[in-house]
Amino acid sequence: MIDYTKFDVMFMDEVIASVDLKPEGSDKPFVINYIKGFNKQFSPDSEGYITKEELERWLKWRVFPSTRVNGSS
């Protein structure tokens, strides 16, 4: 069975963080950062809990803005 509450964050071919959306005993996502200096948008610590708002803000930062022109006509 696939667990859709956990995922890895990639930078090129490297896993730079792991996220558990529903860790046991908490309602806050838990993040483990594997590199220093690049992935601070999750947490200033190498691992810890973040808010759902912080996670949502980070995900929105990673996708194309909705105002971006499609380019195809």
Secondary structure as UniProt FT lines:
FT   TURN            4..5
FT   STRAND          6..11
FT   TURN            12..13
FT   STRAND          14..20
FT   TURN            24..25
FT   STRAND          30..33
FT   TURN            40..42
FT   STRAND          47..49
FT   HELIX           52..62
FT   TURN            66..67
//
